[in-house]
Amino acid sequence: MFKRVRWVAVGYGLGATTSYLAARRLRRTAQKYTANEVVNRVGATVGETARSVQHAVTQGREAMRDREAELRASHHLSGDRHRLRAN
């Protein structure tokens, strides 16, 4: 009889503990997806992406200017006289 009572108590304790831990984990996960949290995470991601794109554009322009200077030097061109005009 004592063995049954002990195992019932152990089972009840494990069940209660598991239920409590599962509910706590579920609350934390649900909190991650509340409107404010999602807005904060999306805002941070968009900000990082914007900075990356801005950095890439800056590097591209610098590379373009360097290459243009290189080509002008190799073809002995100078100034704006030889610039192509857009129609």
N, CA, C and O of each residue as an XYZ file, in Angstrom:
348
protein
N       0.814     -1.192      0.000
C       0.000      0.000      0.000
C       0.863      1.262      0.000
O       0.545      2.248     -0.665
N       1.962      1.211      0.761
C       2.844      2.378      0.844
C       3.491      2.684     -0.507
O       3.683      3.849     -0.855
N       3.827      1.637     -1.269
C       4.424      1.845     -2.591
C       3.456      2.596     -3.510
O       3.870      3.496     -4.241
N       2.195      2.240     -3.477
C       1.204      2.899     -4.327
C       1.067      4.379     -3.966
O       1.025      5.237     -4.847
N       1.001      4.659     -2.712
C       0.863      6.045     -2.262
C       2.090      6.837     -2.685
O       1.974      7.972     -3.148
N       3.269      6.239     -2.526
C       4.508      6.920     -2.912
C       4.514      7.207     -4.408
O       4.828      8.327     -4.812
N       4.177      6.231     -5.237
C       4.213      6.437     -6.679
C       3.107      7.378     -7.156
O       3.298      8.104     -8.132
N       1.977      7.379     -6.498
C       0.923      8.335     -6.830
C       1.414      9.748     -6.518
O       1.202     10.672     -7.302
N       2.071      9.909     -5.368
C       2.598     11.223     -4.982
C       3.685     11.669     -5.951
O       3.712     12.830     -6.359
N       4.584     10.756     -6.324
C       5.651     11.082     -7.278
C       5.038     11.458     -8.630
O       5.463     12.439     -9.239
N       4.071     10.714     -9.098
C       3.410     11.012    -10.367
C       2.691     12.347    -10.334
O       2.742     13.116    -11.295
N       2.017     12.620     -9.215
C       1.323     13.900     -9.067
C       2.335     15.049     -9.081
O       2.117     16.069     -9.736
N       3.433     14.878     -8.361
C       4.477     15.917     -8.303
C       5.095     16.164     -9.672
O       5.274     17.315    -10.070
N       5.422     15.104    -10.393
C       5.999     15.252    -11.732
C       5.001     15.900    -12.690
O       5.369     16.757    -13.493
N       3.752     15.491    -12.602
C       2.731     16.074    -13.472
C       2.533     17.555    -13.199
O       2.432     18.353    -14.131
N       2.477     17.928    -11.921
C       2.294     19.334    -11.568
C       3.502     20.160    -12.012
O       3.342     21.254    -12.552
N       4.700     19.642    -11.787
C       5.917     20.369    -12.175
C       5.989     20.529    -13.683
O       6.308     21.611    -14.176
N       5.698     19.472    -14.418
C       5.730     19.534    -15.877
C       4.689     20.517    -16.401
O       4.963     21.276    -17.331
N       3.510     20.508    -15.816
C       2.470     21.451    -16.244
C       2.902     22.890    -15.992
O       2.707     23.757    -16.844
N       3.486     23.145    -14.829
C       3.942     24.494    -14.497
C       5.025     24.960    -15.471
O       4.973     26.085    -15.969
N       6.003     24.099    -15.741
C       7.098     24.474    -16.653
C       6.585     24.688    -18.077
O       7.028     25.611    -18.761
N       5.663     23.852    -18.523
C       5.104     24.005    -19.871
C       4.317     25.308    -19.978
O       4.419     26.007    -20.986
N       3.534     25.643    -18.954
C       2.767     26.885    -18.975
C       3.704     28.084    -18.982
O       3.451     29.062    -19.685
N       4.782     28.020    -18.208
C       5.744     29.124    -18.169
C       6.412     29.318    -19.530
O       6.563     30.446    -19.999
N       6.805     28.231    -20.149
C       7.426     28.314    -21.476
C       6.436     28.852    -22.501
O       6.810     29.653    -23.358
N       5.200     28.431    -22.424
C       4.175     28.914    -23.347
C       3.945     30.414    -23.173
O       3.799     31.135    -24.160
N       3.913     30.894    -21.915
C       3.749     32.328    -21.676
C       4.908     33.118    -22.262
O       4.696     34.158    -22.885
N       6.130     32.635    -22.067
C       7.302     33.331    -22.617
C       7.253     33.378    -24.142
O       7.539     34.412    -24.745
N       6.894     32.267    -24.755
C       6.806     32.222    -26.217
C       5.707     33.150    -26.715
O       5.895     33.848    -27.712
N       4.575     33.168    -26.043
C       3.477     34.048    -26.447
C       3.889     35.514    -26.304
O       3.495     36.352    -27.115
N       4.674     35.821    -25.280
C       5.113     37.206    -25.075
C       6.036     37.660    -26.207
O       6.039     38.835    -26.573
N       6.813     36.735    -26.755
C       7.704     37.086    -27.870
C       6.926     37.551    -29.090
O       7.448     38.307    -29.909
N       5.686     37.104    -29.218
C       4.901     37.414    -30.403
C       3.813     38.454    -30.148
O       2.886     38.590    -30.946
N       3.920     39.181    -29.051
C       2.983     40.287    -28.841
C       3.340     41.408    -29.804
O       4.447     41.438    -30.341
N       2.425     42.311    -30.021
C       2.606     43.367    -31.017
C       3.865     44.198    -30.755
O       4.626     44.466    -31.685
N       4.094     44.603    -29.522
C       5.254     45.444    -29.229
C       6.571     44.727    -29.500
O       7.497     45.310    -30.065
N       6.651     43.474    -29.099
C       7.877     42.718    -29.311
C       8.161     42.518    -30.798
O       9.300     42.659    -31.244
N       7.129     42.191    -31.555
C       7.294     41.992    -32.998
C       7.723     43.296    -33.654
O       8.610     43.299    -34.508
N       7.102     44.402    -33.264
C       7.459     45.708    -33.829
C       8.924     46.023    -33.530
O       9.649     46.493    -34.407
N       9.359     45.770    -32.306
C      10.754     46.040    -31.944
C      11.726     45.195    -32.763
O      12.739     45.700    -33.248
N      11.413     43.905    -32.916
C      12.316     43.026    -33.674
C      12.346     43.394    -35.152
O      13.412     43.408    -35.768
N      11.178     43.692    -35.726
C      11.120     44.074    -37.137
C      11.843     45.399    -37.350
O      12.579     45.562    -38.323
N      11.632     46.343    -36.440
C      12.305     47.638    -36.553
C      13.811     47.507    -36.511
O      14.519     48.172    -37.267
N      14.306     46.649    -35.627
C      15.756     46.437    -35.536
C      16.280     45.801    -36.819
O      17.339     46.185    -37.317
N      15.547     44.836    -37.353
C      15.983     44.160    -38.583
C      15.986     45.130    -39.764
O      16.923     45.131    -40.563
N      14.958     45.942    -39.876
C      14.876     46.912    -40.977
C      16.003     47.932    -40.848
O      16.610     48.318    -41.847
N      16.283     48.365    -39.633
C      17.368     49.322    -39.419
C      18.712     48.751    -39.831
O      19.513     49.432    -40.472
N      18.961     47.493    -39.460
C      20.216     46.846    -39.851
C      20.314     46.709    -41.358
O      21.377     46.937    -41.935
N      19.212     46.338    -42.000
C      19.209     46.179    -43.446
C      19.453     47.521    -44.133
O      20.207     47.589    -45.104
N      18.834     48.571    -43.645
C      19.023     49.902    -44.232
C      20.478     50.341    -44.109
O      21.042     50.902    -45.048
N      21.081     50.087    -42.954
C      22.498     50.442    -42.782
C      23.388     49.632    -43.718
O      24.353     50.163    -44.267
N      23.075     48.360    -43.904
C      23.863     47.518    -44.804
C      23.770     48.009    -46.244
O      24.776     48.081    -46.949
N      22.565     48.344    -46.672
C      22.365     48.836    -48.043
C      23.080     50.170    -48.228
O      23.730     50.395    -49.249
N      22.959     51.045    -47.250
C      23.606     52.350    -47.328
C      25.131     52.183    -47.419
O      25.793     52.876    -48.191
N      25.669     51.270    -46.633
C      27.107     51.012    -46.662
C      27.525     50.450    -48.026
O      28.556     50.847    -48.568
N      26.736     49.536    -48.576
C      27.045     48.953    -49.881
C      27.018     50.009    -50.981
O      27.879     50.010    -51.862
N      26.038     50.904    -50.936
C      25.940     51.971    -51.940
C      27.154     52.892    -51.842
O      27.726     53.284    -52.859
N      27.540     53.233    -50.628
C      28.709     54.094    -50.436
C      29.964     53.438    -50.994
O      30.753     54.085    -51.683
N      30.149     52.169    -50.702
C      31.310     51.453    -51.231
C      31.268     51.379    -52.752
O      32.297     51.526    -53.412
N      30.075     51.149    -53.311
C      29.937     51.086    -54.761
C      30.294     52.410    -55.417
O      30.957     52.433    -56.454
N      29.863     53.500    -54.825
C      30.186     54.820    -55.388
C      31.678     55.103    -55.309
O      32.262     55.651    -56.243
N      32.294     54.730    -54.192
C      33.744     54.923    -54.065
C      34.492     54.100    -55.112
O      35.438     54.586    -55.732
N      34.064     52.857    -55.304
C      34.707     52.005    -56.303
C      34.500     52.580    -57.700
O      35.409     52.533    -58.528
N      33.316     53.121    -57.969
C      33.029     53.717    -59.270
C      33.947     54.922    -59.518
O      34.502     55.071    -60.607
N      34.103     55.779    -58.501
C      34.970     56.953    -58.648
C      36.426     56.544    -58.858
O      37.129     57.132    -59.680
N      36.875     55.535    -58.112
C      38.248     55.063    -58.271
C      38.475     54.507    -59.677
O      39.490     54.791    -60.314
N      37.525     53.721    -60.142
C      37.658     53.129    -61.478
C      37.608     54.202    -62.557
O      38.342     54.126    -63.543
N      36.744     55.202    -62.378
C      36.668     56.284    -63.351
C      37.984     57.055    -63.401
O      38.462     57.400    -64.481
N      38.564     57.322    -62.248
C      39.847     58.022    -62.204
C      40.938     57.190    -62.867
O      41.806     57.717    -63.563
N      40.876     55.887    -62.640
C      41.842     54.970    -63.257
C      41.711     54.997    -64.777
O      42.716     55.079    -65.485
N      40.482     54.929    -65.283
C      40.254     54.943    -66.731
C      40.652     56.292    -67.343
O      41.252     56.338    -68.417
N      40.316     57.380    -66.659
C      40.699     58.701    -67.166
C      42.219     58.825    -67.246
O      42.753     59.378    -68.208
N      42.911     58.309    -66.234
C      44.371     58.389    -66.230
C      44.962     57.528    -67.347
O      45.919     57.931    -68.009
N      44.389     56.344    -67.552
C      44.943     55.453    -68.575
C      44.665     55.962    -69.991
O      45.414     55.646    -70.914
N      43.596     56.747    -70.174
C      43.258     57.280    -71.491
C      43.607     58.758    -71.630
O      43.257     59.406    -72.617
N      44.291     59.267    -70.641
C      44.754     60.654    -70.640
C      43.600     61.641    -70.822
O      43.709     62.593    -71.594
N      42.515     61.415    -70.121
C      41.367     62.315    -70.150
C      41.339     63.098    -68.848
O      41.808     62.626    -67.812
N      40.786     64.291    -68.916
C      40.647     65.055    -67.683
C      39.411     65.933    -67.761
O      38.974     66.294    -68.854
N      38.847     66.277    -66.621
C      37.729     67.216    -66.562
C      36.411     66.629    -66.998
O      36.279     65.421    -67.192
N      35.410     67.526    -67.155
C      34.054     67.119    -67.513
C      33.813     67.147    -69.015
O      32.720     66.798    -69.462
N      34.790     67.547    -69.799
C      34.587     67.660    -71.246
C      34.172     66.362    -71.903
O      33.370     66.354    -72.837
N      34.717     65.276    -71.416
C      34.488     63.993    -72.075
C      33.361     63.189    -71.431
O      33.188     62.005    -71.719
N      32.617     63.830    -70.579
C      31.513     63.135    -69.925
C      30.385     62.904    -70.913
O      30.111     63.746    -71.768
N      29.733     61.754    -70.789
C      28.580     61.470    -71.657
C      27.391     62.284    -71.168
O      27.210     62.492    -69.968
N      26.609     62.727    -72.093
C      25.434     63.526    -71.738
C      24.192     62.652    -71.845
O      24.024     61.876    -72.785
N      23.332     62.807    -70.851
C      22.059     62.083    -70.867
C      21.042     62.882    -71.650
O      20.963     64.101    -71.500
N      20.252     62.205    -72.494
C      19.234     62.901    -73.295
C      17.969     63.042    -72.553
O      17.006     63.603    -73.075
